[in-house]
Amino acid sequence: MSEVAGHFDFIELGQAIMKAREQQRITREELAEELGISARHLQSIEKEGQYPSFQLFIQLVTMFHISVDQYIHSDSPTEKTTLR
């Protein structure tokens, strides 16, 4: 996730969420219904870089086991770890 003047670009993380969802063969509509949001809102998160609420963000990365370090600290070398 690149940082521009204090602004994080959420597009890469949104795409990771979409990829993980698709790998589990969950449709956007199914996931949106499970989360209590509109499919359009989920599409905006996945494809347009719209920021989700913090609660929704935590639900998505937890549900799909996405490590956010690589997106938040993209300029730092990352090491594989089991720490969360």
C-alpha positions as YAML, in Angstrom:
chain: A
units: angstrom
residues:
- id: 1
  name: MET
  ca: [0.00, 0.00, 0.00]
- id: 2
  name: SER
  ca: [1.67, 3.21, -1.00]
- id: 3
  name: GLU
  ca: [1.52, 6.30, 1.15]
- id: 4
  name: VAL
  ca: [1.01, 9.69, -0.45]
- id: 5
  name: ALA
  ca: [1.05, 12.69, 1.90]
- id: 6
  name: GLY
  ca: [-0.43, 10.64, 4.76]
- id: 7
  name: HIS
  ca: [-2.93, 8.91, 2.47]
- id: 8
  name: PHE
  ca: [-2.80, 5.14, 2.07]
- id: 9
  name: ASP
  ca: [-3.76, 3.64, -1.27]
- id: 10
  name: PHE
  ca: [-6.17, 0.83, -0.39]
- id: 11
  name: ILE
  ca: [-6.37, -0.60, -3.93]
- id: 12
  name: GLU
  ca: [-3.73, -3.33, -3.48]
- id: 13
  name: LEU
  ca: [-5.26, -4.55, -0.24]
- id: 14
  name: GLY
  ca: [-8.73, -4.45, -1.79]
- id: 15
  name: GLN
  ca: [-7.46, -6.59, -4.64]
- id: 16
  name: ALA
  ca: [-5.97, -9.07, -2.14]
- id: 17
  name: ILE
  ca: [-9.38, -9.30, -0.46]
- id: 18
  name: MET
  ca: [-11.05, -9.92, -3.83]
- id: 19
  name: LYS
  ca: [-8.49, -12.59, -4.78]
- id: 20
  name: ALA
  ca: [-8.92, -14.39, -1.45]
- id: 21
  name: ARG
  ca: [-12.72, -14.24, -1.78]
- id: 22
  name: GLU
  ca: [-12.58, -15.66, -5.30]
- id: 23
  name: GLN
  ca: [-10.17, -18.44, -4.25]
- id: 24
  name: GLN
  ca: [-12.75, -19.54, -1.69]
- id: 25
  name: ARG
  ca: [-15.43, -19.42, -4.40]
- id: 26
  name: ILE
  ca: [-17.52, -16.88, -2.52]
- id: 27
  name: THR
  ca: [-19.45, -14.43, -4.68]
- id: 28
  name: ARG
  ca: [-19.38, -10.74, -3.92]
- id: 29
  name: GLU
  ca: [-23.12, -10.88, -3.25]
- id: 30
  name: GLU
  ca: [-22.76, -13.78, -0.78]
- id: 31
  name: LEU
  ca: [-20.00, -12.05, 1.15]
- id: 32
  name: ALA
  ca: [-21.79, -8.72, 1.17]
- id: 33
  name: GLU
  ca: [-24.90, -10.37, 2.58]
- id: 34
  name: GLU
  ca: [-22.88, -12.18, 5.26]
- id: 35
  name: LEU
  ca: [-21.22, -8.89, 6.27]
- id: 36
  name: GLY
  ca: [-24.44, -6.87, 6.15]
- id: 37
  name: ILE
  ca: [-23.22, -4.48, 3.45]
- id: 38
  name: SER
  ca: [-24.18, -3.90, -0.17]
- id: 39
  name: ALA
  ca: [-22.41, -5.74, -2.98]
- id: 40
  name: ARG
  ca: [-21.68, -2.31, -4.49]
- id: 41
  name: HIS
  ca: [-19.87, -1.21, -1.33]
- id: 42
  name: LEU
  ca: [-17.79, -4.40, -1.36]
- id: 43
  name: GLN
  ca: [-16.98, -3.82, -5.03]
- id: 44
  name: SER
  ca: [-15.81, -0.30, -4.20]
- id: 45
  name: ILE
  ca: [-13.49, -1.70, -1.55]
- id: 46
  name: GLU
  ca: [-12.11, -4.43, -3.80]
- id: 47
  name: LYS
  ca: [-11.72, -2.51, -7.04]
- id: 48
  name: GLU
  ca: [-11.73, 1.21, -6.31]
- id: 49
  name: GLY
  ca: [-9.69, 1.46, -3.14]
- id: 50
  name: GLN
  ca: [-12.53, 2.72, -0.98]
- id: 51
  name: TYR
  ca: [-11.68, 2.52, 2.71]
- id: 52
  name: PRO
  ca: [-13.92, 0.18, 4.70]
- id: 53
  name: SER
  ca: [-14.84, 0.98, 8.28]
- id: 54
  name: PHE
  ca: [-12.27, -0.27, 10.76]
- id: 55
  name: GLN
  ca: [-14.66, -3.00, 11.93]
- id: 56
  name: LEU
  ca: [-15.25, -4.19, 8.35]
- id: 57
  name: PHE
  ca: [-11.53, -4.04, 7.61]
- id: 58
  name: ILE
  ca: [-10.80, -6.31, 10.59]
- id: 59
  name: GLN
  ca: [-13.58, -8.70, 9.56]
- id: 60
  name: LEU
  ca: [-12.24, -9.00, 6.01]
- id: 61
  name: VAL
  ca: [-8.56, -9.49, 6.80]
- id: 62
  name: THR
  ca: [-9.39, -11.93, 9.60]
- id: 63
  name: MET
  ca: [-11.89, -13.90, 7.51]
- id: 64
  name: PHE
  ca: [-9.40, -14.33, 4.66]
- id: 65
  name: HIS
  ca: [-6.22, -14.55, 6.78]
- id: 66
  name: ILE
  ca: [-4.61, -11.57, 5.05]
- id: 67
  name: SER
  ca: [-1.44, -10.17, 6.59]
- id: 68
  name: VAL
  ca: [-1.60, -6.41, 6.15]
- id: 69
  name: ASP
  ca: [2.07, -5.69, 6.95]
- id: 70
  name: GLN
  ca: [3.14, -5.99, 3.32]
- id: 71
  name: TYR
  ca: [0.55, -3.38, 2.33]
- id: 72
  name: ILE
  ca: [1.02, -0.92, 5.17]
- id: 73
  name: HIS
  ca: [4.81, -1.12, 5.29]
- id: 74
  name: SER
  ca: [5.43, -1.70, 1.60]
- id: 75
  name: ASP
  ca: [8.74, 0.18, 1.65]
- id: 76
  name: SER
  ca: [10.19, -2.01, 4.42]
- id: 77
  name: PRO
  ca: [11.58, -5.47, 3.75]
- id: 78
  name: THR
  ca: [9.21, -8.05, 5.18]
- id: 79
  name: GLU
  ca: [10.12, -11.18, 7.01]
- id: 80
  name: LYS
  ca: [7.84, -14.19, 7.26]
- id: 81
  name: THR
  ca: [6.57, -14.59, 10.80]
- id: 82
  name: THR
  ca: [3.76, -16.30, 12.64]
- id: 83
  name: LEU
  ca: [3.23, -13.27, 14.86]
- id: 84
  name: ARG
  ca: [0.04, -11.33, 14.28]
...
